[in-house]
Each structure stands twice: as structure tokens, then as C-alpha cells.
Amino acid sequence: MIALERREMFERKIGYNMKQHNYWHTTVQMPDPSTGSGQALTSIPAKVDVAIIGGGYTGLSAARTLAKQGVSVVVLEAETIGWGASSRNGGMTLTGLKPAMQTVIKKYGRELAKELFQCSLDSVNIVEQIVREENIDCGFARTGHLLTANKPKHYESLQGEVDFMAKEFNHNVRLVPPKDLRSEIGTDVYHGALVDEVSGGLNPALYVAGLADAAARAGAKLCARARVDRLERRERRGPELVERRFFIQTERGNLEAESVLVATSGYTGGVTKELQRRIIPIGSFIVATERLPEELAHELIPKNRMIFDYKHFLNYFRLWDNRMIFGGRAAFFPENENTIAQSGEILRNEMIKVYPQLKGVKVEYVWGGTLDFTFDQMTHVGEEDGIFYSLGYAGHGVAMATYLGATVADAMIKGNIKEHPFARFDFPGAPLGLYNGSPWFLPFAGLWYKILDWIE
Ligand SMILES: Cc1cc2nc3c(=O)[nH]c(=O)nc-3n(C[C@H](O)[C@H](O)[C@H](O)COP(=O)(O)OP(=O)(O)OC[C@H]3O[C@@H](n4cnc5c(N)ncnc54)[C@H](O)[C@@H]3O)c2cc1C
């Protein structure tokens, strides 16, 4: 009730309603084999080689790879295909990992860090390759990303980054000193920036719709409205393991599979309890303005970069169709009517702080989605008791989920998942096991990151 009143007050103040709706969905007919154009639901097959739980980039990319190699595969999606983070995100197709590469070297050593960073470069390449091979019209372009310094101290750290990335990873990034910032961004609030030309951007919903079509064309079965309620392993043993099968119960019928891949990201639930207690679901939110005049859009982001700032509680923004798409971690809890309304107000204010030119511009849409953080902020792939997984993208999954979906699928076929660079370190749960999937500590974590942003 309080949230509703607050929303009404805010909308009275700005003089219009902000639609709680995912703007990207207005740009595409999302694939919905269940209800779209009156088609019947795709039936659940009785038996498959591989059952994938989750119909986003990870699941669809894996399904495409498996189906192309003749494996019978089904994608079981609780809602509609692409419903999760994959149709809601900022569409930034980024190099690098969530943690800073200095941290990755310290924790995992130079050799593994190099392999992991190379995976991030390969991930952007694989998006480019799939878009080209499958003719996905999603506006993918290598426009580069811009990391902006909120404080002079941040810019000093970025100066070190240029040499570090060249020396350790043979990867060229470039500094933009404060005096040249206007060539990259139409604001003076930042204290310099760093450009990485290898990253790109796309329309995430058009991309996930295209990926779904590609997987289906390759022969994968995509089943929407097929929430997995139960997953049971059945083994027949002689002196050795003779046969292992999974019995999977969905809301629309049951099936058997030889292997299972969990691709549920921030929506990982109790069906895979052991994985759920290692994933922290965190909300991320975006607003989209009305279409801006061409010259204004050009002034705001002249080179069409994907932009994000240096803070823990960061803002990320880019243009699409001359609209400003401005996101951030406005509320920490996942999306619901209250957190979305609250985020609309916070993000509009943040956007105007960065771009005072947008004060009189209408924010037409606000929406949210759920990120999958892990306790070490790393992405993890692997196999436990015959169940494969690829999880923990921490807001860095457009390219990485596509890449890991494909490479984990390959590893499932070859039986060498343990050799995958992202499988070569532990996947930790909460310290002292103080977490069962319900993130009671989020308000404290949010406060902690705000304090860190203030101190650093
Ligand atoms: C607002 C927002 C902005 C973001 N911006 C960026 C960005 O700019 N760049 C970037 O790289 N990353 C970004 N990300 C992260 C990126 O979107 C994700 O990492 C990526 O989409 C994860 O894909 P996925 O296939 O693993 O998961 P998802 O797309 O989330 O799909 C998981 C699916 O699993 C389904 N599911 C869950 N449980 C079950 C069950 N029991 N049975 C059947 N199905 C189930 C869910 O319904 C869901 O559709 C952003 C995320 C959000 C939310």
C-alpha cells in the first residue's frame, strides 16, 4: 500500500505513468510455442538423451550445439522461451569476467586466469558467429564498451589497467582522460574512462528469439510452460554402474533423460536444492526513455558504446533506437511490482544526474530481472551426480551464457567437463552454510556495497 502511494506521488510529480513493462518485448514477437498464435503446446517427449532445464541463452545455446551433433534434446522452460534474464537484460556483450582480472590471477594463478579471460573473448566471438550463421537480426555490433570513473581515484586505477591487460592478457584497452571525455559521452560527471573496442551490443530479446529458432531448426524440442517439479536419479548397478537415467516430472508430463543440464540462472529453485543454495538471486532493473531526437542521442553516446560505471552499486546504459536504456541495481531484491516501481524512480533520478539534458524526457518503460550471483562472484560449470550445470553469470551473461551453453554441451558429449576452465575451481556455498536459497542478507549486502562505494 505504501509502495503504491509512493508510486502515485512520484507519477503525479513527473506528470505521467511509467509502464511496468519490458521495453524489449515491444520490439519482437517472443517465441511462445505454448500460446503464441494459438499453436498447441509442444508435447513433452517420453525419452531424450539430454533434458535442459531453463530456456534462456545457456539452455538454448546448449540445445543448439547438442542438436547439431545429433543428440536428442529437450528444453524445459517453466514460463515461455526466453522469459528470464535473457530477454530483459541490457544487451551488453562484454569481454572480461565479473571479478577484476587482478583478483582472478591472485586467486587462480596466471595460467588459469589467461584461459578464463580467453573464454570471455571467445564468448563475444561466438555470439558474432551465431548471429551471422543463423541470420539473427538483433542489431549486434562491436561498438565497444566504456568503463567510466566515478572518482579521480577510480581513474588512477584505470591507468594501471591499460598496462596490466596488455602485459598479462595481450589485450588492448585505452584510456580516455577527463579532457577528452566529451568525445565518448555527453556528460561531465565522470573523471575519465577506459575503452575496450572488442565488446559489443545487441537487442537481447531479438537475440534470444533468434537463438530459440536456431535451436529448434537444429532439431531441439522447446517446451514452454513445462516447469520441472521433480528430478530423480535412477541407477541400475551390477558390479559397476550399468545404467543411469533421470526421471523428470514437469507440470505437463514426465520424461526420462540420460543427462540433465541445469540452466536456470537467477531463477534456480528447489528442484536443484544443492545448486540453489549456492546462487544468490539479485534484482537488476532498467528504464527506457521515449525516443530521443537524433542529435540529442548522438550527443549522449556519440559512438554508441555500452557504458557502465566503476561502482559496486553500478549504473549501466546504452542507446537503442534512439532511446536511452538505463539500468542499475536500484533495489536489491528481485523484480516485483514494488521493486520495479521503486527502481523506476531511482533510475530516473540516476539518469538525470548523469545526463541533466534528459530531465524533461519521458521514461516510458521500467522493468526488472534476476541476476545469479555466487559467493565468489565467479561463473561455475560442472557436473554433480550426473547433473550438469552452468550458473553464476553475475550480470555478465549475454556472451558468457551463450559460450558456456555451447562449450558445456560439447563437454557433455566428449565426457570431459572437468577439463573446462570454468570447472577447475570449487563452487562454494555460503560461509558456515548459513543460506538455503532465501537471501535474507540482501539488505545488509546492499548497505555494505553502498558504504564501499562511499569509502572507495
Ligand atoms: C536487468 C538485467 C540486465 C542485465 N544486463 C546484462 C548485460 O547488459 N550484459 C550481460 O552480459 N548480462 C546482463 N545480464 C545478465 C544476463 O541477462 C544473464 O546472465 C543471462 O541472460 C543468463 O541466461 P540464462 O539462460 O543462464 O538464464 P535465464 O535467461 O534467466 O533463464 C533461466 C530460465 O530458467 C527457467 N526456470 C527456472 N526454474 C525452472 C524449472 N524448475 N523448470 C523449468 N524452467 C525453469 C526460468 O523460467 C528462466 O526462463 C542482465 C540481467 C538482468 C536481469
The ligand as an SDF file (V2000), in Angstrom:
LIG
                    3D

 53 58  0  0  0  0  0  0  0  0999 V2000
   18.0850   -6.3880  -15.8450 C   0  0  0  0  0  0  0  0  0  0  0  0
   19.2550   -7.2310  -16.2960 C   0  0  0  0  0  0  0  0  0  0  0  0
   20.2640   -6.6420  -17.0520 C   0  0  0  0  0  0  0  0  0  0  0  0
   21.3510   -7.4010  -17.4950 C   0  0  0  0  0  0  0  0  0  0  0  0
   22.2440   -6.8310  -18.3420 N   0  0  0  0  0  0  0  0  0  0  0  0
   23.2450   -7.5840  -18.8610 C   0  0  0  0  0  0  0  0  0  0  0  0
   24.1220   -7.0350  -19.8430 C   0  0  0  0  0  0  0  0  0  0  0  0
   23.9360   -5.9280  -20.3100 O   0  0  0  0  0  0  0  0  0  0  0  0
   25.1610   -7.8130  -20.2690 N   0  0  0  0  0  0  0  0  0  0  0  0
   25.3610   -9.0820  -19.8140 C   0  0  0  0  0  0  0  0  0  0  0  0
   26.3190   -9.7260  -20.2210 O   0  0  0  0  0  0  0  0  0  0  0  0
   24.4830   -9.6390  -18.9330 N   0  0  0  0  0  0  0  0  0  0  0  0
   23.4310   -8.9360  -18.4690 C   0  0  0  0  0  0  0  0  0  0  0  0
   22.5430   -9.5110  -17.6160 N   0  0  0  0  0  0  0  0  0  0  0  0
   22.7010  -10.9410  -17.2730 C   0  0  0  0  0  0  0  0  0  0  0  0
   22.2070  -11.8820  -18.3860 C   0  0  0  0  0  0  0  0  0  0  0  0
   20.9530  -11.4490  -18.8360 O   0  0  0  0  0  0  0  0  0  0  0  0
   22.1100  -13.3020  -17.8400 C   0  0  0  0  0  0  0  0  0  0  0  0
   23.3640  -13.6660  -17.3030 O   0  0  0  0  0  0  0  0  0  0  0  0
   21.7370  -14.3360  -18.8930 C   0  0  0  0  0  0  0  0  0  0  0  0
   20.5690  -13.9470  -19.5700 O   0  0  0  0  0  0  0  0  0  0  0  0
   21.5380  -15.6890  -18.2220 C   0  0  0  0  0  0  0  0  0  0  0  0
   20.9780  -16.5730  -19.1660 O   0  0  0  0  0  0  0  0  0  0  0  0
   20.4590  -17.9900  -18.6890 P   0  0  0  0  0  0  0  0  0  0  0  0
   19.9690  -18.6990  -19.8850 O   0  0  0  0  0  0  0  0  0  0  0  0
   21.5130  -18.6710  -17.8970 O   0  0  0  0  0  0  0  0  0  0  0  0
   19.2690  -17.6630  -17.6640 O   0  0  0  0  0  0  0  0  0  0  0  0
   17.8180  -17.0170  -17.8790 P   0  0  0  0  0  0  0  0  0  0  0  0
   17.6960  -16.2930  -19.1570 O   0  0  0  0  0  0  0  0  0  0  0  0
   17.4850  -16.2650  -16.6320 O   0  0  0  0  0  0  0  0  0  0  0  0
   16.8830  -18.2810  -17.9920 O   0  0  0  0  0  0  0  0  0  0  0  0
   16.6390  -19.1470  -16.9070 C   0  0  0  0  0  0  0  0  0  0  0  0
   15.2700  -19.7820  -17.1410 C   0  0  0  0  0  0  0  0  0  0  0  0
   15.1170  -20.9040  -16.2700 O   0  0  0  0  0  0  0  0  0  0  0  0
   13.7280  -21.0700  -16.0960 C   0  0  0  0  0  0  0  0  0  0  0  0
   13.4850  -21.9690  -14.9500 N   0  0  0  0  0  0  0  0  0  0  0  0
   13.8200  -21.7640  -13.6470 C   0  0  0  0  0  0  0  0  0  0  0  0
   13.4170  -22.8380  -12.9090 N   0  0  0  0  0  0  0  0  0  0  0  0
   12.8310  -23.7190  -13.7560 C   0  0  0  0  0  0  0  0  0  0  0  0
   12.2220  -25.0180  -13.5900 C   0  0  0  0  0  0  0  0  0  0  0  0
   12.1270  -25.6150  -12.3800 N   0  0  0  0  0  0  0  0  0  0  0  0
   11.7200  -25.6400  -14.6840 N   0  0  0  0  0  0  0  0  0  0  0  0
   11.8160  -25.0780  -15.9110 C   0  0  0  0  0  0  0  0  0  0  0  0
   12.3780  -23.8490  -16.1220 N   0  0  0  0  0  0  0  0  0  0  0  0
   12.8780  -23.1840  -15.0580 C   0  0  0  0  0  0  0  0  0  0  0  0
   13.2480  -19.6440  -15.8570 C   0  0  0  0  0  0  0  0  0  0  0  0
   11.8570  -19.5300  -16.0980 O   0  0  0  0  0  0  0  0  0  0  0  0
   14.1060  -18.8460  -16.8390 C   0  0  0  0  0  0  0  0  0  0  0  0
   13.4210  -18.5400  -18.0390 O   0  0  0  0  0  0  0  0  0  0  0  0
   21.4500   -8.7810  -17.1370 C   0  0  0  0  0  0  0  0  0  0  0  0
   20.4510   -9.3740  -16.3700 C   0  0  0  0  0  0  0  0  0  0  0  0
   19.3560   -8.6120  -15.9560 C   0  0  0  0  0  0  0  0  0  0  0  0
   18.2870   -9.2660  -15.1440 C   0  0  0  0  0  0  0  0  0  0  0  0
  1  2  1  0
  2  3  1  0
  2 52  2  0
  3  4  2  0
  4  5  1  0
  4 50  1  0
  5  6  2  0
  6  7  1  0
  6 13  1  0
  7  8  2  0
  7  9  1  0
  9 10  1  0
 10 11  2  0
 10 12  1  0
 12 13  2  0
 13 14  1  0
 14 15  1  0
 14 50  1  0
 15 16  1  0
 16 17  1  0
 16 18  1  0
 18 19  1  0
 18 20  1  0
 20 21  1  0
 20 22  1  0
 22 23  1  0
 23 24  1  0
 24 25  2  0
 24 26  1  0
 24 27  1  0
 27 28  1  0
 28 29  2  0
 28 30  1  0
 28 31  1  0
 31 32  1  0
 32 33  1  0
 33 34  1  0
 33 48  1  0
 34 35  1  0
 35 36  1  0
 35 46  1  0
 36 37  1  0
 36 45  1  0
 37 38  2  0
 38 39  1  0
 39 40  1  0
 39 45  2  0
 40 41  1  0
 40 42  2  0
 42 43  1  0
 43 44  2  0
 44 45  1  0
 46 47  1  0
 46 48  1  0
 48 49  1  0
 50 51  2  0
 51 52  1  0
 52 53  1  0
M  END
$$$$
